Amino acid sequence: MCLTEIIRTYTDRSKFWNLLLESTCFLEAHTTSDVAFGLKIVTTLGVKFATRSGGHQQNVGFSSIEDGVVLDLNRLNSSNLSKDHKTVRLGTGNRWGEVYKGLEKYGLAAVGGRSGDVGVGGLILGVEGIPFFSSKYGFACDNVQQFEVVLANSTVVKATSNSHPDLFRALKGGGPNYGIVTHFTLYTIPTNIWYHVAQYNESDYKQVLSAIVATQARMEDDSNAGILFSGSNGTMMVGLLYAEPTANPPVYSAFDSLKPVRTLAPPTIGTIPKLVDVFTANSPTARYLSFAISYETDLDLYKSAYGSFISRQHFTSPTKGALQYGIQTITKAAVQAGEKRGGNWLGMKPVSTNWWHVVAAWFDEKDDKAAHAASTGMVKNMTDLATDAGKYLDFQFQNDADVSQSPLKSYGEENFKKFAAVAASYDPQQVFQKLQNSGFKISTA
Ligand SMILES: Cc1cc2nc3c(=O)[nH]c(=O)nc-3n(C[C@H](O)[C@H](O)[C@H](O)COP(=O)(O)OP(=O)(O)OC[C@H]3O[C@@H](n4cnc5c(N)ncnc54)[C@H](O)[C@@H]3O)c2cc1C
């Protein structure tokens, strides 16, 4: 067997995002055959396991386990560009920052995460990618040409739109229910873009949100345009991000009259990895909770929700942690781009949407309860406001969702049945439902 390291207690948490549980057994796979063999051991012994690619999942226990085996895939980190440069085959253990840097010299990138530390595998299986370029390219899962998967019985299949098409579709957003994906073949995209990332004062929130909503309307006619917004602790970060190297695109003119308090990246014709460095540097590294809901774009709703966030964000002293409020703008074109690339079963309405998320980031264990209460309180408040405004949407973005949420069910009953049927057909013994420690599983949806 080529599983080169079996460590009784794995304690190096430094390279991972969240509190990882300490496992009793740790299997580090270097090849697809290692994964197949590791899974065979697990299923033969009937022991519980967790699969880990980047280890960046915020829900404790999704990619770690105390009494069981971790199948760690971080060494599956190859990156091979095709001869025609149209696709790149990535091992699941890559992190996006490295992927982008490796492709940059060819003038290329792929649709992946905005933070360089996030792993390839978990991100793609959870739907998204760089939300700001989804109008042009669709979601990360829509950009997969082929999934190489180790099934529950340890056979290896390559799922494409023609071969195992049901599995191919189910892996687009279906989470860890079908097998262990060892390699993803993704379509490449150009790396050259334009961006401007700035911070505004929280007291200007009404003007900033007005500019975002005005831009969202214009984005419906310009698929290169995207915006990212994150507010916390008195300031609001806004990323204006354009998928072409075009200086000062007019689609963002609503921001011309606003005065930032700090510039994180001046207007720049740059590349995706340079932009990702800006976001990675400004990512929180702490105890972490994240919840996701979605609603249709509406200025009054944006303003009332942010107003209520301002009064709720501090659950401890500002230096020890706070809530963060995220807006991820999704256009009609983003949903249609996915359909053009073979479609998915995510059940998204083709309307201008905010994939809203609230994050609690803090440092001290004694603030755990307060952080949880503040974030669930904010989610309830946001849900009520969106429902009352008639703008609430069922869709929950899996990569941002909390374990208490149910993104698979949020795709709609008919779609959920399709996801469940494919899981039953490829995993009749229910290995991924019964032996897998946690995750967004069909059996617990
Ligand atoms: C600061 C920050 C920034 C983020 N930015 C983005 C972003 O821009 N876009 C976005 O979409 N998300 C983003 N996320 C969310 C992120 O995508 C998810 O946390 C994702 O699950 C992380 O992937 P990973 O491989 O690192 O995770 P892991 O912790 O390794 O795995 C996540 C889940 O997927 C399962 N899994 C992992 N690999 C495999 C595999 N090969 N086969 C089967 N199952 C597998 C695991 O068992 C687990 O359930 C961000 C998160 C943070 C904290």
The ligand as a Gaussian input file, in Angstrom:
#p B3LYP/6-31G(d) Opt

LIG

0 1
 C      -12.083000      32.664000       4.325000
 C      -12.944000      31.762000       3.479000
 C      -13.103000      32.084000       2.139000
 C      -13.919000      31.297000       1.344000
 N      -14.081000      31.645000       0.039000
 C      -14.917000      30.924000      -0.740000
 C      -15.173000      31.302000      -2.105000
 O      -14.686000      32.272000      -2.611000
 N      -16.025000      30.543000      -2.812000
 C      -16.622000      29.438000      -2.273000
 O      -17.355000      28.770000      -2.973000
 N      -16.398000      29.071000      -1.001000
 C      -15.572000      29.774000      -0.223000
 N      -15.376000      29.404000       1.075000
 C      -16.046000      28.201000       1.600000
 C      -15.273000      26.961000       1.168000
 O      -15.502000      26.743000      -0.181000
 C      -15.756000      25.713000       1.898000
 O      -15.386000      25.848000       3.240000
 C      -15.153000      24.441000       1.284000
 O      -15.840000      23.339000       1.801000
 C      -13.688000      24.308000       1.571000
 O      -13.102000      23.335000       0.764000
 P      -11.866000      22.471000       1.315000
 O      -11.466000      21.490000       0.288000
 O      -10.832000      23.361000       1.860000
 O      -12.618000      21.801000       2.513000
 P      -12.574000      20.398000       3.349000
 O      -12.664000      20.892000       4.728000
 O      -11.373000      19.612000       2.993000
 O      -13.845000      19.684000       2.824000
 C      -15.133000      20.269000       2.819000
 C      -16.217000      19.194000       2.669000
 O      -16.088000      18.524000       1.416000
 C      -15.799000      17.138000       1.605000
 N      -14.756000      16.816000       0.648000
 C      -13.582000      17.470000       0.494000
 N      -12.893000      16.949000      -0.522000
 C      -13.635000      15.940000      -1.014000
 C      -13.454000      15.026000      -2.080000
 N      -12.355000      15.092000      -2.842000
 N      -14.396000      14.103000      -2.343000
 C      -15.527000      14.036000      -1.564000
 N      -15.758000      14.892000      -0.542000
 C      -14.821000      15.826000      -0.272000
 C      -15.332000      17.021000       3.035000
 O      -15.570000      15.733000       3.562000
 C      -16.162000      18.083000       3.721000
 O      -17.482000      17.639000       3.958000
 C      -14.560000      30.159000       1.896000
 C      -14.369000      29.818000       3.239000
 C      -13.594000      30.626000       4.030000
 C      -13.438000      30.261000       5.475000

